[in-house]
Amino acid sequence: MNIKKKKGGEGGANWMDTYGDMVTLLLCFFVLLYSMSTIDEKKWQMIVMSFNPNVTAIPEQSIPQGPEGNNSSGGGPGDAPTEDEMEEILNDMYLALQDYISENDLSSSVAVTQGEGYVFLTFRDAVFFGPNSSVLLEEGKEVLREVAPLFLNAQEYIQEIRIMGHTAREIATEPNRPVIDRTLSAGRAAQAGAFLTDAGLDGAKIITVGYGEWRPIDTNETAEGKAHNRRVEIMVTGTSLEEKLQSGLQEYEVVVDQAREEIREGWGLTTE
């Protein structure tokens, strides 16, 4: 005798399995969306570069943004200044330095110029140092005491403060002794850098360089020309300049040379 099989005895709730799977998938989908809304910029770059090792930089606009339009490393709205705001900050610094130089009758020994993304200062050694010395004079300390607060006010927007020391060639036709020349110029830059660090500036943003005799702005044939060449320069760069100088050091030197040329012309110096 054949026994008939029952049909549909336990199949009435099979739709619940499909529904449960769909809800689980939706939950995973929303968790994924939330995690992407707070993605870290560096982690995102690592993910992209793991798929394509030839990628060297990820455009900022391609990084997933959070609910307020900011990735987690960028901070809240208004944390980073726009390019226009950066230029305004540097322009205020430049005008304040100009006023200080004019009010204290320092135009013959201190000069300032500005360009896109930077402010550039030059101090003749008579203001900062004695002959063949890297010890800061009291007059130089006083100048730096006045200059430091201007840097401090804009410190969070400053990318770098590069301090460059220079010497003059003692005998115009013969190079200086390298050890003495380099040590003296580096020591002068280091003294100025140490003073600004003691004044409260972030030491990580201060770089000191000794160029020796190799970046003259005037002739070494005269005492006046040598006085111009013996100097300390301070290059204050804003956070916007780094983005403009994509190729690095070479472009930076071009900017520095342009600033030196403006100082040289301002002092009415002739080409060596």
Stockholm file with secondary structure:
# STOCKHOLM 1.0

chainA/1-272         MNIKKKKGGEGGANWMDTYGDMVTLLLCFFVLLYSMSTIDEKKWQMIVMSFNPNVTAIPEQSIPQGPEGNNSSGGGPGDAPTEDEMEEILNDMYLALQDYISENDLSSSVAVTQGEGYVFLTFRDAVFFGPNSSVLLEEGKEVLREVAPLFLNAQEYIQEIRIMGHTAREIATEPNRPVIDRTLSAGRAAQAGAFLTDAGLDGAKIITVGYGEWRPIDTNETAEGKAHNRRVEIMVTGTSLEEKLQSGLQEYEVVVDQAREEIREGWGLTTE
#=GR chainA/1-272 SS CCCCCCSSSSCTTTHHHHHHHHHHHHHHHHHHHHHHHTCCHHHHHHHHHHHCTTCCCCCGGGSCCCTTSCCTTTCSTTSSCCHHHHHHHHHHHHHHHHHHHHHTTCTTTEEEEEETTEEEEEEEHHHHCCTTCCSCCHHHHHHHHHHHHHHHHTGGGEEEEEEEEECCCSBTTBCCCHHHHHHHHHHHHHHHHHHHHHTTCCGGGEEEEEEETSSCSSCSSSHHHHHHHSEEEEEEEETTHHHHCTTTHHHHHHHHHHHHHHHHHHTTCCCC
#=GC SS_cons         CCCCCCSSSSCTTTHHHHHHHHHHHHHHHHHHHHHHHTCCHHHHHHHHHHHCTTCCCCCGGGSCCCTTSCCTTTCSTTSSCCHHHHHHHHHHHHHHHHHHHHHTTCTTTEEEEEETTEEEEEEEHHHHCCTTCCSCCHHHHHHHHHHHHHHHHTGGGEEEEEEEEECCCSBTTBCCCHHHHHHHHHHHHHHHHHHHHHTTCCGGGEEEEEEETSSCSSCSSSHHHHHHHSEEEEEEEETTHHHHCTTTHHHHHHHHHHHHHHHHHHTTCCCC
//
